Amino acid sequence: MAAVTLLQARGLTRHFDGLKAVDGVDFELAQGEIHALIGPNGAGKTTFVSLLSGRIPVQSGTIRFNGRDITRLPAYRRVREGIAYTFQITQIYGSLSVFDNVALATQSRHSHRLADDTEAALARVGLEDRADQVAGTLSYGHQRLLEVAMGLALKPKLLILDEPTQGLAMGEIETFKEIVRSVVPEATVLLIEHNMDVVMDLAQRITVLNFGEVLATGTPGAIRANAAVQTAYLGG
């Protein structure tokens, strides 16, 4: 059976004072896949996912999500459409409890089972025993997991994770990989990640950005063997 396209970007462009952060990118996500986005620092990865999530407006090009043109929708409307984006720098409410952080995300989708859905999201990332802890007192690794729980609480069709393993210990990385695998196929995962062991272990397909353009897209094996990718990023 042919894969169903969940998200499609065509000719996506965003320049900043002459810097071509994203320059005419074509990109597709299949429903239910784990897709990694990699590339050198400054390749345009975070700008690109910010365009997909609506945090930065598109200069030219189109974005279709779940069959609908969302190119001009603001970020909050894209959340309602089913796109959840966890940020490169942890974005939590430090003065609130762990439970309340996730409850805010749960509430935003008008859940009628607020407590149950919040507890379920915490359990998926292993933070159920820390529900009453003030979020700002969590370790950095646990704050990253809390952010993932907030994303999961939105019940997204697409979960975008930007550098999620940054600052995580080895055991926490293994937990994170289990979490990501548990998300699919109900949701699609777009993973921006520098840890190549994580990328190669999790992703079914990988897209490589370089200087704001797509350098290659393919399976982990194909990307690892790609001479241009080796030169630009993998150090081969």
Number of C-alpha atoms within 10 A of each C-alpha: 3 5 10 11 15 20 21 19 20 15 15 23 23 23 15 8 6 7 11 16 22 27 21 18 18 16 15 17 21 17 20 19 23 25 25 27 24 22 23 15 13 13 20 23 25 19 19 23 21 18 22 27 25 22 15 15 17 20 15 15 16 18 25 17 22 16 11 12 14 20 22 13 15 14 21 14 14 20 22 14 17 17 24 26 25 21 19 16 11 18 13 19 16 14 13 15 18 30 23 21 22 30 24 16 20 26 18 13 15 10 16 10 10 18 15 13 20 28 19 17 25 26 14 21 22 17 21 16 11 15 19 13 16 17 22 15 13 15 12 15 17 19 21 28 25 27 24 28 29 28 24 28 27 27 22 21 23 31 25 25 24 22 19 25 23 16 14 19 12 10 8 17 17 13 16 22 15 14 18 20 14 12 21 17 13 14 22 24 27 22 24 24 21 19 13 12 9 17 22 17 10 19 19 15 22 25 20 22 26 21 18 25 20 20 16 15 19 15 16 19 12 14 20 16 13 17 13 14 20 13 10 15 15 16 8 12
